[in-house]
Amino acid sequence: MTSETSPIKLAVLISGGGRTLQNIQAKIAAGNLNATIQTVISSRKNAEGIQRSRNAGLSTVVIERKSLDAESFQNQLTDTIGDVDLVCMAGFLSLWRIPESMTGRVINIHPA
């Protein structure tokens, strides 16, 4: 008897091309990653990854760091992430002060 587990609910944070996001999507599609991408958040309004995310039918939000003061950015970002199991910072180039409620549920994947 096998037990199925619920997919991991992901939020993916991007600032650029979105190639790491594409890699995550490919792993999900291939059945190698039991996850769903709940939301994609970009800190830059002209990031190429925004269109890639929208083309994939993913919920996509832009919270532009340079248009907000630091506290507003932190609050909007945290509120938009919402209730997910894991946050993947996939080449995210803005500072996010990880709230205590998210401790142990954030990974930073930086392709540099």
Biopython code that builds the backbone (N, CA, C, O; Angstrom):
import numpy as np
from Bio.PDB.StructureBuilder import StructureBuilder

atoms = [
    (1, "MET", "N", (0.838, -1.160, 0.000)),
    (1, "MET", "CA", (0.000, 0.000, 0.000)),
    (1, "MET", "C", (0.893, 1.235, 0.000)),
    (1, "MET", "O", (1.814, 1.337, 0.810)),
    (2, "THR", "N", (0.627, 2.161, -0.895)),
    (2, "THR", "CA", (1.407, 3.398, -0.941)),
    (2, "THR", "C", (0.555, 4.527, -0.403)),
    (2, "THR", "O", (-0.661, 4.557, -0.588)),
    (3, "SER", "N", (1.207, 5.439, 0.255)),
    (3, "SER", "CA", (0.487, 6.615, 0.737)),
    (3, "SER", "C", (0.920, 7.811, -0.090)),
    (3, "SER", "O", (2.108, 8.037, -0.319)),
    (4, "GLU", "N", (-0.057, 8.557, -0.524)),
    (4, "GLU", "CA", (0.244, 9.753, -1.298)),
    (4, "GLU", "C", (0.270, 10.941, -0.359)),
    (4, "GLU", "O", (-0.558, 11.066, 0.542)),
    (5, "THR", "N", (1.223, 11.793, -0.587)),
    (5, "THR", "CA", (1.313, 12.996, 0.210)),
    (5, "THR", "C", (0.814, 14.171, -0.610)),
    (5, "THR", "O", (0.862, 14.150, -1.840)),
    (6, "SER", "N", (0.348, 15.172, 0.064)),
    (6, "SER", "CA", (-0.111, 16.377, -0.616)),
    (6, "SER", "C", (1.071, 17.088, -1.243)),
    (6, "SER", "O", (2.173, 17.062, -0.694)),
    (7, "PRO", "N", (0.856, 17.722, -2.386)),
    (7, "PRO", "CA", (1.952, 18.478, -3.007)),
    (7, "PRO", "C", (2.406, 19.624, -2.110)),
    (7, "PRO", "O", (1.606, 20.212, -1.382)),
    (8, "ILE", "N", (3.686, 19.931, -2.170)),
    (8, "ILE", "CA", (4.255, 21.078, -1.464)),
    (8, "ILE", "C", (3.754, 22.344, -2.165)),
    (8, "ILE", "O", (3.883, 22.475, -3.382)),
    (9, "LYS", "N", (3.192, 23.260, -1.407)),
    (9, "LYS", "CA", (2.736, 24.537, -1.957)),
    (9, "LYS", "C", (3.917, 25.508, -1.957)),
    (9, "LYS", "O", (4.469, 25.841, -0.908)),
    (10, "LEU", "N", (4.288, 25.954, -3.159)),
    (10, "LEU", "CA", (5.458, 26.820, -3.327)),
    (10, "LEU", "C", (5.074, 28.255, -3.673)),
    (10, "LEU", "O", (4.085, 28.502, -4.363)),
    (11, "ALA", "N", (5.870, 29.184, -3.181)),
    (11, "ALA", "CA", (5.917, 30.545, -3.701)),
    (11, "ALA", "C", (7.322, 30.686, -4.275)),
    (11, "ALA", "O", (8.299, 30.310, -3.627)),
    (12, "VAL", "N", (7.428, 31.221, -5.475)),
    (12, "VAL", "CA", (8.733, 31.391, -6.111)),
    (12, "VAL", "C", (8.973, 32.883, -6.312)),
    (12, "VAL", "O", (8.167, 33.575, -6.934)),
    (13, "LEU", "N", (10.092, 33.368, -5.776)),
    (13, "LEU", "CA", (10.452, 34.778, -5.874)),
    (13, "LEU", "C", (11.532, 34.936, -6.933)),
    (13, "LEU", "O", (12.546, 34.239, -6.906)),
    (14, "ILE", "N", (11.309, 35.855, -7.867)),
    (14, "ILE", "CA", (12.246, 36.069, -8.969)),
    (14, "ILE", "C", (12.582, 37.551, -9.100)),
    (14, "ILE", "O", (11.877, 38.417, -8.581)),
    (15, "SER", "N", (13.672, 37.817, -9.804)),
    (15, "SER", "CA", (14.046, 39.186, -10.148)),
    (15, "SER", "C", (14.527, 39.292, -11.590)),
    (15, "SER", "O", (14.693, 40.396, -12.108)),
    (16, "GLY", "N", (14.750, 38.163, -12.236)),
    (16, "GLY", "CA", (15.332, 38.194, -13.577)),
    (16, "GLY", "C", (14.620, 37.286, -14.566)),
    (16, "GLY", "O", (13.400, 37.340, -14.720)),
    (17, "GLY", "N", (15.406, 36.452, -15.232)),
    (17, "GLY", "CA", (14.932, 35.678, -16.363)),
    (17, "GLY", "C", (13.968, 34.552, -16.060)),
    (17, "GLY", "O", (13.227, 34.128, -16.946)),
    (18, "GLY", "N", (13.956, 34.063, -14.850)),
    (18, "GLY", "CA", (13.015, 33.011, -14.497)),
    (18, "GLY", "C", (13.438, 31.617, -14.917)),
    (18, "GLY", "O", (12.596, 30.722, -14.997)),
    (19, "ARG", "N", (14.718, 31.407, -15.187)),
    (19, "ARG", "CA", (15.160, 30.072, -15.613)),
    (19, "ARG", "C", (15.052, 29.052, -14.481)),
    (19, "ARG", "O", (14.722, 27.892, -14.730)),
    (20, "THR", "N", (15.322, 29.458, -13.258)),
    (20, "THR", "CA", (15.168, 28.537, -12.133)),
    (20, "THR", "C", (13.692, 28.176, -11.962)),
    (20, "THR", "O", (13.365, 27.025, -11.671)),
    (21, "LEU", "N", (12.817, 29.136, -12.138)),
    (21, "LEU", "CA", (11.381, 28.874, -12.114)),
    (21, "LEU", "C", (11.019, 27.836, -13.172)),
    (21, "LEU", "O", (10.267, 26.903, -12.892)),
    (22, "GLN", "N", (11.545, 27.990, -14.373)),
    (22, "GLN", "CA", (11.287, 27.009, -15.442)),
    (22, "GLN", "C", (11.788, 25.626, -15.053)),
    (22, "GLN", "O", (11.123, 24.627, -15.323)),
    (23, "ASN", "N", (12.945, 25.561, -14.425)),
    (23, "ASN", "CA", (13.485, 24.269, -13.991)),
    (23, "ASN", "C", (12.578, 23.612, -12.956)),
    (23, "ASN", "O", (12.357, 22.401, -13.000)),
    (24, "ILE", "N", (12.057, 24.399, -12.034)),
    (24, "ILE", "CA", (11.132, 23.869, -11.030)),
    (24, "ILE", "C", (9.871, 23.361, -11.712)),
    (24, "ILE", "O", (9.391, 22.270, -11.404)),
    (25, "GLN", "N", (9.339, 24.143, -12.633)),
    (25, "GLN", "CA", (8.144, 23.733, -13.375)),
    (25, "GLN", "C", (8.379, 22.430, -14.127)),
    (25, "GLN", "O", (7.510, 21.559, -14.148)),
    (26, "ALA", "N", (9.540, 22.294, -14.739)),
    (26, "ALA", "CA", (9.855, 21.084, -15.501)),
    (26, "ALA", "C", (9.895, 19.857, -14.591)),
    (26, "ALA", "O", (9.408, 18.789, -14.963)),
    (27, "LYS", "N", (10.473, 20.009, -13.401)),
    (27, "LYS", "CA", (10.525, 18.892, -12.440)),
    (27, "LYS", "C", (9.119, 18.500, -11.982)),
    (27, "LYS", "O", (8.820, 17.318, -11.818)),
    (28, "ILE", "N", (8.264, 19.495, -11.779)),
    (28, "ILE", "CA", (6.877, 19.210, -11.400)),
    (28, "ILE", "C", (6.167, 18.474, -12.534)),
    (28, "ILE", "O", (5.504, 17.462, -12.305)),
    (29, "ALA", "N", (6.308, 18.983, -13.751)),
    (29, "ALA", "CA", (5.641, 18.383, -14.913)),
    (29, "ALA", "C", (6.112, 16.954, -15.171)),
    (29, "ALA", "O", (5.329, 16.109, -15.606)),
    (30, "ALA", "N", (7.376, 16.687, -14.906)),
    (30, "ALA", "CA", (7.929, 15.349, -15.134)),
    (30, "ALA", "C", (7.568, 14.372, -14.016)),
    (30, "ALA", "O", (7.854, 13.179, -14.115)),
    (31, "GLY", "N", (6.947, 14.874, -12.964)),
    (31, "GLY", "CA", (6.586, 14.010, -11.848)),
    (31, "GLY", "C", (7.724, 13.765, -10.873)),
    (31, "GLY", "O", (7.635, 12.882, -10.021)),
    (32, "ASN", "N", (8.792, 14.541, -10.994)),
    (32, "ASN", "CA", (9.950, 14.388, -10.110)),
    (32, "ASN", "C", (9.889, 15.261, -8.865)),
    (32, "ASN", "O", (10.716, 15.126, -7.964)),
    (33, "LEU", "N", (8.917, 16.147, -8.819)),
    (33, "LEU", "CA", (8.760, 17.045, -7.686)),
    (33, "LEU", "C", (7.277, 17.156, -7.381)),
    (33, "LEU", "O", (6.507, 17.664, -8.196)),
    (34, "ASN", "N", (6.879, 16.684, -6.216)),
    (34, "ASN", "CA", (5.481, 16.715, -5.808)),
    (34, "ASN", "C", (5.183, 18.084, -5.207)),
    (34, "ASN", "O", (5.217, 18.265, -3.990)),
    (35, "ALA", "N", (4.888, 19.048, -6.085)),
    (35, "ALA", "CA", (4.689, 20.425, -5.655)),
    (35, "ALA", "C", (3.751, 21.138, -6.614)),
    (35, "ALA", "O", (3.535, 20.699, -7.744)),
    (36, "THR", "N", (3.205, 22.237, -6.143)),
    (36, "THR", "CA", (2.456, 23.160, -6.987)),
    (36, "THR", "C", (2.987, 24.559, -6.717)),
    (36, "THR", "O", (3.322, 24.898, -5.581)),
    (37, "ILE", "N", (3.060, 25.356, -7.750)),
    (37, "ILE", "CA", (3.497, 26.739, -7.588)),
    (37, "ILE", "C", (2.245, 27.584, -7.380)),
    (37, "ILE", "O", (1.446, 27.772, -8.297)),
    (38, "GLN", "N", (2.089, 28.089, -6.161)),
    (38, "GLN", "CA", (0.911, 28.875, -5.798)),
    (38, "GLN", "C", (0.995, 30.299, -6.329)),
    (38, "GLN", "O", (-0.005, 30.874, -6.761)),
    (39, "THR", "N", (2.192, 30.857, -6.294)),
    (39, "THR", "CA", (2.375, 32.226, -6.755)),
    (39, "THR", "C", (3.831, 32.457, -7.141)),
    (39, "THR", "O", (4.746, 31.837, -6.599)),
    (40, "VAL", "N", (4.014, 33.358, -8.085)),
    (40, "VAL", "CA", (5.343, 33.829, -8.471)),
    (40, "VAL", "C", (5.346, 35.331, -8.205)),
    (40, "VAL", "O", (4.425, 36.045, -8.600)),
    (41, "ILE", "N", (6.382, 35.791, -7.539)),
    (41, "ILE", "CA", (6.488, 37.209, -7.202)),
    (41, "ILE", "C", (7.801, 37.741, -7.747)),
    (41, "ILE", "O", (8.868, 37.178, -7.501)),
    (42, "SER", "N", (7.706, 38.833, -8.491)),
    (42, "SER", "CA", (8.902, 39.474, -9.035)),
    (42, "SER", "C", (9.127, 40.811, -8.343)),
    (42, "SER", "O", (8.179, 41.547, -8.065)),
    (43, "SER", "N", (10.387, 41.116, -8.069)),
    (43, "SER", "CA", (10.728, 42.410, -7.470)),
    (43, "SER", "C", (11.046, 43.460, -8.530)),
    (43, "SER", "O", (11.344, 44.610, -8.209)),
    (44, "ARG", "N", (10.980, 43.055, -9.788)),
    (44, "ARG", "CA", (11.274, 43.989, -10.890)),
    (44, "ARG", "C", (10.183, 43.872, -11.942)),
    (44, "ARG", "O", (9.849, 42.771, -12.381)),
    (45, "LYS", "N", (9.626, 45.014, -12.348)),
    (45, "LYS", "CA", (8.504, 44.996, -13.288)),
    (45, "LYS", "C", (8.902, 44.570, -14.701)),
    (45, "LYS", "O", (8.040, 44.185, -15.491)),
    (46, "ASN", "N", (10.175, 44.632, -15.026)),
    (46, "ASN", "CA", (10.613, 44.266, -16.378)),
    (46, "ASN", "C", (11.362, 42.926, -16.419)),
    (46, "ASN", "O", (12.043, 42.627, -17.399)),
    (47, "ALA", "N", (11.239, 42.137, -15.380)),
    (47, "ALA", "CA", (11.928, 40.840, -15.343)),
    (47, "ALA", "C", (11.340, 39.906, -16.404)),
    (47, "ALA", "O", (10.122, 39.770, -16.520)),
    (48, "GLU", "N", (12.203, 39.280, -17.158)),
    (48, "GLU", "CA", (11.783, 38.359, -18.208)),
    (48, "GLU", "C", (10.966, 37.193, -17.644)),
    (48, "GLU", "O", (10.087, 36.662, -18.322)),
    (49, "GLY", "N", (11.255, 36.805, -16.425)),
    (49, "GLY", "CA", (10.555, 35.694, -15.798)),
    (49, "GLY", "C", (9.070, 35.934, -15.604)),
    (49, "GLY", "O", (8.307, 34.973, -15.495)),
    (50, "ILE", "N", (8.634, 37.191, -15.556)),
    (50, "ILE", "CA", (7.210, 37.501, -15.406)),
    (50, "ILE", "C", (6.430, 36.914, -16.576)),
    (50, "ILE", "O", (5.423, 36.235, -16.376)),
    (51, "GLN", "N", (6.890, 37.174, -17.788)),
    (51, "GLN", "CA", (6.180, 36.658, -18.965)),
    (51, "GLN", "C", (6.250, 35.135, -19.018)),
    (51, "GLN", "O", (5.274, 34.485, -19.390)),
    (52, "ARG", "N", (7.379, 34.567, -18.654)),
    (52, "ARG", "CA", (7.492, 33.112, -18.618)),
    (52, "ARG", "C", (6.484, 32.516, -17.638)),
    (52, "ARG", "O", (5.844, 31.506, -17.929)),
    (53, "SER", "N", (6.352, 33.149, -16.484)),
    (53, "SER", "CA", (5.415, 32.688, -15.471)),
    (53, "SER", "C", (3.976, 32.797, -15.979)),
    (53, "SER", "O", (3.192, 31.858, -15.847)),
    (54, "ARG", "N", (3.642, 33.928, -16.550)),
    (54, "ARG", "CA", (2.278, 34.129, -17.068)),
    (54, "ARG", "C", (1.988, 33.178, -18.216)),
    (54, "ARG", "O", (0.876, 32.661, -18.323)),
    (55, "ASN", "N", (2.969, 32.940, -19.077)),
    (55, "ASN", "CA", (2.776, 31.992, -20.182)),
    (55, "ASN", "C", (2.477, 30.592, -19.669)),
    (55, "ASN", "O", (1.790, 29.816, -20.333)),
    (56, "ALA", "N", (2.992, 30.269, -18.492)),
    (56, "ALA", "CA", (2.759, 28.954, -17.890)),
    (56, "ALA", "C", (1.438, 28.913, -17.117)),
    (56, "ALA", "O", (1.073, 27.878, -16.558)),
    (57, "GLY", "N", (0.723, 30.042, -17.087)),
    (57, "GLY", "CA", (-0.553, 30.091, -16.398)),
    (57, "GLY", "C", (-0.452, 30.221, -14.893)),
    (57, "GLY", "O", (-1.395, 29.900, -14.170)),
    (58, "LEU", "N", (0.687, 30.690, -14.423)),
    (58, "LEU", "CA", (0.907, 30.820, -12.985)),
    (58, "LEU", "C", (0.445, 32.194, -12.485)),
    (58, "LEU", "O", (0.552, 33.195, -13.194)),
    (59, "SER", "N", (-0.062, 32.220, -11.271)),
    (59, "SER", "CA", (-0.406, 33.481, -10.629)),
    (59, "SER", "C", (0.879, 34.276, -10.451)),
    (59, "SER", "O", (1.822, 33.797, -9.821)),
    (60, "THR", "N", (0.925, 35.466, -10.993)),
    (60, "THR", "CA", (2.156, 36.253, -11.015)),
    (60, "THR", "C", (1.891, 37.663, -10.512)),
    (60, "THR", "O", (0.970, 38.336, -10.974)),
    (61, "VAL", "N", (2.705, 38.102, -9.565)),
    (61, "VAL", "CA", (2.544, 39.417, -8.951)),
    (61, "VAL", "C", (3.878, 40.145, -9.015)),
    (61, "VAL", "O", (4.934, 39.545, -8.812)),
    (62, "VAL", "N", (3.822, 41.438, -9.296)),
    (62, "VAL", "CA", (5.019, 42.278, -9.246)),
    (62, "VAL", "C", (4.909, 43.167, -8.015)),
    (62, "VAL", "O", (3.933, 43.897, -7.842)),
    (63, "ILE", "N", (5.919, 43.094, -7.173)),
    (63, "ILE", "CA", (6.049, 43.996, -6.029)),
    (63, "ILE", "C", (7.408, 44.658, -6.200)),
    (63, "ILE", "O", (8.435, 44.137, -5.764)),
    (64, "GLU", "N", (7.388, 45.800, -6.835)),
    (64, "GLU", "CA", (8.635, 46.449, -7.223)),
    (64, "GLU", "C", (9.304, 47.115, -6.030)),
    (64, "GLU", "O", (8.765, 48.052, -5.441)),
    (65, "ARG", "N", (10.473, 46.622, -5.687)),
    (65, "ARG", "CA", (11.211, 47.109, -4.521)),
    (65, "ARG", "C", (11.478, 48.601, -4.591)),
    (65, "ARG", "O", (11.313, 49.308, -3.597)),
    (66, "LYS", "N", (11.880, 49.079, -5.735)),
    (66, "LYS", "CA", (12.295, 50.485, -5.808)),
    (66, "LYS", "C", (11.117, 51.463, -5.728)),
    (66, "LYS", "O", (11.328, 52.667, -5.581)),
    (67, "SER", "N", (9.898, 50.968, -5.824)),
    (67, "SER", "CA", (8.747, 51.866, -5.741)),
    (67, "SER", "C", (8.153, 51.938, -4.334)),
    (67, "SER", "O", (7.181, 52.659, -4.109)),
    (68, "LEU", "N", (8.731, 51.197, -3.388)),
    (68, "LEU", "CA", (8.202, 51.143, -2.027)),
    (68, "LEU", "C", (9.293, 51.424, -1.006)),
    (68, "LEU", "O", (10.476, 51.206, -1.267)),
    (69, "ASP", "N", (8.880, 51.912, 0.163)),
    (69, "ASP", "CA", (9.852, 52.011, 1.245)),
    (69, "ASP", "C", (10.105, 50.599, 1.762)),
    (69, "ASP", "O", (9.334, 49.685, 1.467)),
    (70, "ALA", "N", (11.162, 50.414, 2.517)),
    (70, "ALA", "CA", (11.599, 49.081, 2.940)),
    (70, "ALA", "C", (10.520, 48.331, 3.710)),
    (70, "ALA", "O", (10.286, 47.151, 3.451)),
    (71, "GLU", "N", (9.864, 48.992, 4.644)),
    (71, "GLU", "CA", (8.845, 48.315, 5.456)),
    (71, "GLU", "C", (7.637, 47.904, 4.616)),
    (71, "GLU", "O", (7.120, 46.798, 4.776)),
    (72, "SER", "N", (7.187, 48.777, 3.733)),
    (72, "SER", "CA", (6.048, 48.443, 2.859)),
    (72, "SER", "C", (6.380, 47.265, 1.959)),
    (72, "SER", "O", (5.548, 46.386, 1.736)),
    (73, "PHE", "N", (7.606, 47.256, 1.442)),
    (73, "PHE", "CA", (8.027, 46.136, 0.590)),
    (73, "PHE", "C", (7.983, 44.826, 1.379)),
    (73, "PHE", "O", (7.438, 43.830, 0.904)),
    (74, "GLN", "N", (8.552, 44.831, 2.572)),
    (74, "GLN", "CA", (8.563, 43.629, 3.402)),
    (74, "GLN", "C", (7.144, 43.141, 3.671)),
    (74, "GLN", "O", (6.849, 41.955, 3.526)),
    (75, "ASN", "N", (6.264, 44.069, 4.067)),
    (75, "ASN", "CA", (4.894, 43.698, 4.402)),
    (75, "ASN", "C", (4.130, 43.172, 3.193)),
    (75, "ASN", "O", (3.448, 42.151, 3.292)),
    (76, "GLN", "N", (4.233, 43.849, 2.059)),
    (76, "GLN", "CA", (3.522, 43.400, 0.854)),
    (76, "GLN", "C", (4.024, 42.038, 0.398)),
    (76, "GLN", "O", (3.241, 41.169, 0.016)),
    (77, "LEU", "N", (5.324, 41.867, 0.442)),
    (77, "LEU", "CA", (5.907, 40.596, 0.021)),
    (77, "LEU", "C", (5.419, 39.458, 0.917)),
    (77, "LEU", "O", (4.971, 38.422, 0.426)),
    (78, "THR", "N", (5.506, 39.652, 2.212)),
    (78, "THR", "CA", (5.073, 38.614, 3.152)),
    (78, "THR", "C", (3.586, 38.318, 3.002)),
    (78, "THR", "O", (3.185, 37.154, 3.003)),
    (79, "ASP", "N", (2.769, 39.352, 2.873)),
    (79, "ASP", "CA", (1.324, 39.152, 2.706)),
    (79, "ASP", "C", (0.996, 38.425, 1.414)),
    (79, "ASP", "O", (0.112, 37.569, 1.392)),
    (80, "THR", "N", (1.696, 38.754, 0.345)),
    (80, "THR", "CA", (1.433, 38.127, -0.956)),
    (80, "THR", "C", (1.886, 36.675, -0.969)),
    (80, "THR", "O", (1.236, 35.834, -1.590)),
    (81, "ILE", "N", (2.969, 36.372, -0.307)),
    (81, "ILE", "CA", (3.430, 34.979, -0.214)),
    (81, "ILE", "C", (2.346, 34.131, 0.431)),
    (81, "ILE", "O", (2.067, 33.023, -0.028)),
    (82, "GLY", "N", (1.753, 34.629, 1.459)),
    (82, "GLY", "CA", (0.626, 33.946, 2.076)),
    (82, "GLY", "C", (0.989, 32.631, 2.729)),
    (82, "GLY", "O", (2.078, 32.468, 3.280)),
    (83, "ASP", "N", (0.054, 31.692, 2.656)),
    (83, "ASP", "CA", (0.182, 30.416, 3.349)),
    (83, "ASP", "C", (0.726, 29.353, 2.396)),
    (83, "ASP", "O", (-0.040, 28.641, 1.747)),
    (84, "VAL", "N", (2.023, 29.253, 2.321)),
    (84, "VAL", "CA", (2.664, 28.225, 1.498)),
    (84, "VAL", "C", (3.563, 27.376, 2.392)),
    (84, "VAL", "O", (3.881, 27.754, 3.520)),
    (85, "ASP", "N", (3.962, 26.231, 1.868)),
    (85, "ASP", "CA", (4.844, 25.340, 2.622)),
    (85, "ASP", "C", (6.303, 25.747, 2.502)),
    (85, "ASP", "O", (7.089, 25.570, 3.433)),
    (86, "LEU", "N", (6.660, 26.299, 1.333)),
    (86, "LEU", "CA", (8.062, 26.597, 1.051)),
    (86, "LEU", "C", (8.162, 27.783, 0.116)),
    (86, "LEU", "O", (7.411, 27.887, -0.854)),
    (87, "VAL", "N", (9.096, 28.681, 0.410)),
    (87, "VAL", "CA", (9.396, 29.814, -0.465)),
    (87, "VAL", "C", (10.738, 29.543, -1.121)),
    (87, "VAL", "O", (11.730, 29.297, -0.435)),
    (88, "CYS", "N", (10.772, 29.588, -2.448)),
    (88, "CYS", "CA", (12.024, 29.443, -3.201)),
    (88, "CYS", "C", (12.426, 30.821, -3.706)),
    (88, "CYS", "O", (11.747, 31.409, -4.548)),
    (89, "MET", "N", (13.527, 31.322, -3.187)),
    (89, "MET", "CA", (14.075, 32.570, -3.679)),
    (89, "MET", "C", (14.966, 32.185, -4.860)),
    (89, "MET", "O", (16.119, 31.788, -4.689)),
    (90, "ALA", "N", (14.405, 32.312, -6.054)),
    (90, "ALA", "CA", (15.032, 31.801, -7.273)),
    (90, "ALA", "C", (15.677, 32.944, -8.049)),
    (90, "ALA", "O", (15.140, 33.417, -9.051)),
    (91, "GLY", "N", (16.837, 33.376, -7.567)),
    (91, "GLY", "CA", (17.507, 34.510, -8.188)),
    (91, "GLY", "C", (16.861, 35.815, -7.774)),
    (91, "GLY", "O", (16.891, 36.790, -8.524)),
    (92, "PHE", "N", (16.279, 35.842, -6.591)),
    (92, "PHE", "CA", (15.614, 37.032, -6.064)),
    (92, "PHE", "C", (16.671, 37.975, -5.526)),
    (92, "PHE", "O", (17.461, 37.594, -4.661)),
    (93, "LEU", "N", (16.697, 39.198, -6.025)),
    (93, "LEU", "CA", (17.805, 40.111, -5.731)),
    (93, "LEU", "C", (17.459, 41.215, -4.744)),
    (93, "LEU", "O", (18.227, 42.165, -4.586)),
    (94, "SER", "N", (16.328, 41.106, -4.088)),
    (94, "SER", "CA", (15.951, 42.099, -3.085)),
    (94, "SER", "C", (16.001, 41.476, -1.698)),
    (94, "SER", "O", (15.832, 40.266, -1.541)),
    (95, "LEU", "N", (16.236, 42.309, -0.702)),
    (95, "LEU", "CA", (16.281, 41.827, 0.668)),
    (95, "LEU", "C", (14.870, 41.568, 1.173)),
    (95, "LEU", "O", (14.011, 42.448, 1.114)),
    (96, "TRP", "N", (14.637, 40.371, 1.666)),
    (96, "TRP", "CA", (13.390, 40.049, 2.354)),
    (96, "TRP", "C", (13.775, 39.577, 3.740)),
    (96, "TRP", "O", (14.478, 38.578, 3.891)),
    (97, "ARG", "N", (13.324, 40.281, 4.730)),
    (97, "ARG", "CA", (13.557, 39.853, 6.112)),
    (97, "ARG", "C", (12.551, 38.756, 6.412)),
    (97, "ARG", "O", (11.362, 39.023, 6.589)),
    (98, "ILE", "N", (13.024, 37.543, 6.466)),
    (98, "ILE", "CA", (12.150, 36.385, 6.612)),
    (98, "ILE", "C", (11.468, 36.439, 7.980)),
    (98, "ILE", "O", (12.135, 36.472, 9.014)),
    (99, "PRO", "N", (10.134, 36.448, 7.974)),
    (99, "PRO", "CA", (9.435, 36.498, 9.259)),
    (99, "PRO", "C", (9.607, 35.196, 10.038)),
    (99, "PRO", "O", (9.837, 34.134, 9.459)),
    (100, "GLU", "N", (9.492, 35.299, 11.335)),
    (100, "GLU", "CA", (9.672, 34.138, 12.201)),
    (100, "GLU", "C", (8.749, 32.986, 11.798)),
    (100, "GLU", "O", (9.122, 31.819, 11.910)),
    (101, "SER", "N", (7.555, 33.315, 11.332)),
    (101, "SER", "CA", (6.597, 32.276, 10.935)),
    (101, "SER", "C", (7.077, 31.452, 9.742)),
    (101, "SER", "O", (6.559, 30.364, 9.493)),
    (102, "MET", "N", (8.060, 31.961, 9.005)),
    (102, "MET", "CA", (8.587, 31.261, 7.832)),
    (102, "MET", "C", (9.932, 30.590, 8.102)),
    (102, "MET", "O", (10.529, 30.024, 7.187)),
    (103, "THR", "N", (10.413, 30.641, 9.332)),
    (103, "THR", "CA", (11.690, 30.042, 9.673)),
    (103, "THR", "C", (11.701, 28.571, 9.266)),
    (103, "THR", "O", (10.789, 27.815, 9.602)),
    (104, "GLY", "N", (12.740, 28.179, 8.541)),
    (104, "GLY", "CA", (12.888, 26.798, 8.093)),
    (104, "GLY", "C", (12.078, 26.455, 6.858)),
    (104, "GLY", "O", (12.045, 25.297, 6.443)),
    (105, "ARG", "N", (11.417, 27.451, 6.260)),
    (105, "ARG", "CA", (10.582, 27.189, 5.076)),
    (105, "ARG", "C", (10.978, 28.070, 3.876)),
    (105, "ARG", "O", (10.161, 28.358, 3.002)),
    (106, "VAL", "N", (12.236, 28.481, 3.861)),
    (106, "VAL", "CA", (12.734, 29.334, 2.776)),
    (106, "VAL", "C", (14.058, 28.770, 2.285)),
    (106, "VAL", "O", (14.942, 28.445, 3.077)),
    (107, "ILE", "N", (14.184, 28.656, 0.953)),
    (107, "ILE", "CA", (15.481, 28.288, 0.380)),
    (107, "ILE", "C", (15.882, 29.360, -0.622)),
    (107, "ILE", "O", (15.038, 29.923, -1.319)),
    (108, "ASN", "N", (17.165, 29.632, -0.685)),
    (108, "ASN", "CA", (17.689, 30.618, -1.605)),
    (108, "ASN", "C", (18.483, 29.893, -2.678)),
    (108, "ASN", "O", (19.538, 29.317, -2.412)),
    (109, "ILE", "N", (17.962, 29.932, -3.881)),
    (109, "ILE", "CA", (18.638, 29.321, -5.028)),
    (109, "ILE", "C", (19.107, 30.480, -5.894)),
    (109, "ILE", "O", (18.304, 31.142, -6.551)),
    (110, "HIS", "N", (20.401, 30.717, -5.889)),
    (110, "HIS", "CA", (20.930, 31.821, -6.693)),
    (110, "HIS", "C", (21.847, 31.257, -7.758)),
    (110, "HIS", "O", (22.866, 30.644, -7.440)),
    (111, "PRO", "N", (21.494, 31.458, -9.027)),
    (111, "PRO", "CA", (22.238, 30.809, -10.109)),
    (111, "PRO", "C", (23.598, 31.418, -10.426)),
    (111, "PRO", "O", (24.225, 31.032, -11.413)),
    (112, "ALA", "N", (24.062, 32.354, -9.617)),
    (112, "ALA", "CA", (25.340, 33.000, -9.917)),
    (112, "ALA", "C", (26.500, 32.050, -9.702)),
    (112, "ALA", "O", (27.653, 32.427, -9.908)),
]
sb = StructureBuilder()
sb.init_structure("model")
sb.init_model(0)
sb.init_chain("A")
sb.init_seg("    ")
for serial, (resi, resn, name, xyz) in enumerate(atoms, 1):
    if name == "N":
        sb.init_residue(resn, " ", resi, " ")
    sb.init_atom(name, np.array(xyz, "f"), 0.0, 1.0, " ", f" {name:<3s}", serial, name[0])
structure = sb.get_structure()
